[in-house]
Amino acid sequence: MEISLAQKAVSAALNGDWKLAVKINLEIINLDQADIEALNRLARAYAEIGKINLAKETTLRVLKIDPINQIAVKCLERWKSIKSGAPNHKSKLSAESFLEEPGKTKIISLYNLGDAQILASLNSGDEVKLLPHPHSVGVVTLSGKQIGKLPDDLAARLNLLIKNGNKYQTLIKSVDVKDVTVFIREIERSTKQAKSASFPTERIDYVAFTPPELIHKDEPIMQTLEESIEE
């Protein structure tokens, strides 16, 4: 199957090859001046290589076509204070937000990932949200687009905690075409769950083990073991 230009553009973005992403998205836009998805990808790619003015201009083109496009609105707001020539680095606030706290934070890989174009629009440090369902917990963008799901065991626990009043902040930790990890932080614990950690520390229980050869053959083997230890 031939890979489309859009797929190549998304792949370039997910691989961090922003110059290639610019080139491919420009090709797409030359074919269709009103391709909003390509324009949004192009704006993001320009921002990542420090061409903020071009990123803003491209985003404004999107808003002329679709005045309420949430990706464009969000990006334009983010780039207001960034000068052209400065690469789109992660903010200090995002880095500080990833400080781990036993029992209150968790880094987890998602499964059942959403559309690749949605993933390509994400940055490390982006705030997303948990979306509880009866038998699962999804992770979605602030505008409600599917990113992925939490593993079933963690989903079952958080479903109950959220139902009983706990609140959580969720940030994108890392993202590529095959793996998205999120950082979940407990920001409020309900009084009825005051003694229940959101993410209990993992514990390994060690069970005494007796080798099969020692069963029913006590004296000769035990004597041999004792002799070997004495030596």
C-alpha positions as CSV (number, residue, x, y, z in Angstrom):
1,M,0.0,0.0,0.0
2,E,1.3,3.4,-1.0
3,I,1.9,5.8,1.9
4,S,0.1,9.1,1.5
5,L,1.8,12.5,1.9
6,A,-0.3,13.1,5.0
7,Q,1.0,9.8,6.6
8,K,4.5,10.8,5.7
9,A,4.0,14.2,7.3
10,V,2.7,12.7,10.5
11,S,5.5,10.2,10.6
12,A,8.1,13.0,10.2
13,A,6.5,14.9,13.1
14,L,6.4,11.9,15.4
15,N,10.1,11.2,14.6
16,G,11.0,14.8,15.3
17,D,12.2,15.5,11.7
18,W,10.7,18.9,11.6
19,K,12.4,20.2,8.4
20,L,11.1,17.2,6.5
21,A,7.7,17.8,8.1
22,V,7.8,21.4,6.7
23,K,8.7,20.1,3.2
24,I,6.0,17.5,3.1
25,N,3.2,19.7,4.4
26,L,4.1,22.4,1.9
27,E,3.7,19.8,-0.8
28,I,0.2,18.9,0.5
29,I,-0.8,22.6,0.8
30,N,0.3,23.3,-2.8
31,L,-2.2,20.7,-3.8
32,D,-5.0,22.0,-1.5
33,Q,-4.7,25.5,0.0
34,A,-7.5,24.8,2.4
35,D,-6.2,21.6,4.0
36,I,-6.6,22.5,7.6
37,E,-4.8,19.5,9.0
38,A,-1.7,20.1,6.8
39,L,-1.7,23.8,7.8
40,N,-1.8,22.9,11.5
41,R,1.0,20.4,11.0
42,L,3.0,23.0,9.1
43,A,2.5,25.6,11.8
44,R,3.7,23.2,14.4
45,A,6.8,22.2,12.3
46,Y,7.7,25.9,11.8
47,A,7.5,26.5,15.5
48,E,9.7,23.5,16.3
49,I,12.5,24.9,14.1
50,G,12.2,28.4,15.6
51,K,10.2,30.1,12.8
52,I,7.6,31.4,15.1
53,N,6.4,34.2,12.8
54,L,5.7,31.7,10.0
55,A,4.0,29.4,12.5
56,K,1.7,32.3,13.6
57,E,1.0,33.3,10.0
58,T,0.1,29.7,9.1
59,T,-2.1,29.4,12.1
60,L,-4.0,32.6,11.2
61,R,-4.6,31.0,7.7
62,V,-6.3,28.1,9.6
63,L,-8.5,30.5,11.6
64,K,-9.6,32.2,8.4
65,I,-10.9,28.9,7.2
66,D,-12.1,27.6,10.5
67,P,-12.4,30.4,13.2
68,I,-13.0,28.0,16.1
69,N,-10.3,25.4,15.2
70,Q,-9.1,24.4,18.7
71,I,-5.7,23.3,17.6
72,A,-5.0,26.6,15.9
73,V,-6.4,28.6,18.8
74,K,-4.4,26.7,21.4
75,C,-1.1,27.0,19.3
76,L,-1.6,30.7,18.7
77,E,-2.1,31.3,22.4
78,R,1.0,29.3,23.2
79,W,3.2,31.2,20.7
80,K,2.2,34.7,21.7
81,S,5.2,35.2,24.0
82,I,7.7,33.3,21.9
83,K,10.0,35.3,19.5
84,S,11.0,34.0,16.1
85,G,14.3,32.2,16.0
86,A,13.8,30.5,19.4
87,P,13.2,26.8,19.1
88,N,10.0,25.5,20.7
89,H,11.5,24.2,23.9
90,K,9.5,22.7,26.8
91,S,8.7,25.2,29.5
92,K,10.2,25.1,33.0
93,L,6.8,24.7,34.4
94,S,6.3,21.4,32.4
95,A,9.5,20.0,33.7
96,E,8.7,20.8,37.3
97,S,5.3,19.3,36.9
98,F,6.9,15.8,36.4
99,L,8.3,15.7,39.9
100,E,7.4,12.3,41.4
101,E,5.8,11.8,44.8
102,P,5.3,8.3,46.2
103,G,1.7,7.3,46.3
104,K,0.5,10.4,44.5
105,T,2.0,10.2,41.1
106,K,2.3,7.6,38.4
107,I,3.9,7.3,34.9
108,I,2.1,4.9,32.7
109,S,2.0,3.9,29.0
110,L,-1.3,4.0,27.2
111,Y,-2.8,1.4,25.0
112,N,-5.4,1.4,22.2
113,L,-3.9,4.7,21.0
114,G,-5.9,7.2,19.0
115,D,-5.4,8.7,15.6
116,A,-1.8,9.3,14.6
117,Q,-2.6,12.9,13.6
118,I,-3.9,13.6,17.1
119,L,-0.7,12.1,18.6
120,A,1.4,14.3,16.3
121,S,-0.2,17.4,17.7
122,L,0.8,16.6,21.2
123,N,3.8,18.0,23.1
124,S,5.5,16.7,26.2
125,G,4.0,18.8,29.1
126,D,0.6,19.2,27.4
127,E,-2.2,18.9,29.9
128,V,-4.8,16.2,29.0
129,K,-7.6,14.7,31.0
130,L,-8.9,11.4,32.3
131,L,-12.3,10.3,31.0
132,P,-13.9,7.5,33.1
133,H,-16.2,5.0,31.5
134,P,-18.0,2.1,33.3
135,H,-15.2,-0.4,32.6
136,S,-12.3,1.7,31.5
137,V,-10.6,5.1,31.7
138,G,-9.7,7.0,28.6
139,V,-7.1,9.8,28.2
140,V,-8.3,12.6,25.9
141,T,-7.2,16.0,24.9
142,L,-8.8,19.0,26.6
143,S,-11.1,19.2,23.5
144,G,-12.1,15.6,24.0
145,K,-10.1,13.8,21.3
146,Q,-9.0,10.2,22.1
147,I,-5.4,9.7,22.9
148,G,-5.5,6.2,24.5
149,K,-6.6,4.2,27.5
150,L,-5.2,3.3,30.9
151,P,-4.4,-0.4,31.6
152,D,-7.4,-2.2,33.0
153,D,-6.0,-2.7,36.6
154,L,-5.1,1.0,37.0
155,A,-8.4,2.1,35.3
156,A,-10.5,0.0,37.8
157,R,-8.7,1.6,40.8
158,L,-8.9,5.2,39.4
159,N,-12.5,4.8,38.4
160,L,-13.5,4.1,42.0
161,L,-11.2,6.8,43.4
162,I,-12.6,9.4,41.0
163,K,-16.2,8.3,41.7
164,N,-15.5,8.8,45.4
165,G,-14.1,12.4,45.0
166,N,-10.4,12.2,44.1
167,K,-9.1,14.6,41.5
168,Y,-6.1,14.2,39.2
169,Q,-3.9,16.2,36.8
170,T,-2.7,14.4,33.7
171,L,0.2,15.5,31.5
172,I,1.8,14.1,28.4
173,K,5.2,12.7,29.4
174,S,6.4,11.4,26.0
175,V,4.8,10.6,22.7
176,D,5.8,8.8,19.5
177,V,4.0,6.8,16.8
178,K,3.9,3.6,18.9
179,D,4.0,4.7,22.5
180,V,2.4,7.5,24.6
181,T,3.2,7.8,28.3
182,V,1.4,10.1,30.7
183,F,2.2,11.5,34.1
184,I,-0.8,11.4,36.5
185,R,-0.8,13.4,39.7
186,E,-3.3,13.2,42.5
187,I,-4.2,16.9,43.2
188,E,-7.1,16.3,45.7
189,R,-8.0,13.4,47.9
190,S,-11.5,13.1,49.2
191,T,-12.0,12.8,53.0
192,K,-13.5,9.4,52.7
193,Q,-10.3,8.1,51.1
194,A,-7.9,10.0,53.3
195,K,-5.8,7.0,54.1
196,S,-5.9,5.4,50.6
197,A,-2.9,6.2,48.3
198,S,-3.9,6.6,44.7
199,F,-0.8,4.7,43.6
200,P,0.4,2.2,46.3
201,T,4.1,1.4,46.3
202,E,4.7,-1.9,44.7
203,R,5.6,-4.6,47.1
204,I,7.2,-8.0,46.4
205,D,6.2,-10.8,48.7
206,Y,8.9,-13.4,49.1
207,V,7.7,-17.0,49.7
208,A,9.9,-19.6,51.3
209,F,10.9,-22.2,48.8
210,T,12.1,-25.8,49.5
211,P,13.7,-27.5,46.6
212,P,11.9,-30.6,45.5
213,E,14.9,-32.8,46.0
214,L,14.9,-32.0,49.7
215,I,11.4,-33.4,50.2
216,H,11.3,-37.0,51.5
217,K,15.1,-37.2,51.3
218,D,16.0,-35.4,54.5
219,E,19.1,-36.9,56.1
220,P,21.5,-37.8,53.2
221,I,20.9,-34.6,51.3
222,M,20.9,-32.4,54.4
223,Q,24.1,-34.0,55.5
224,T,25.7,-33.3,52.1
225,L,24.6,-29.7,52.2
226,E,26.0,-29.2,55.7
227,E,29.3,-30.7,54.6
228,S,29.5,-28.4,51.6
229,I,28.9,-25.4,53.8
230,E,31.6,-26.5,56.3
231,E,34.1,-26.8,53.5
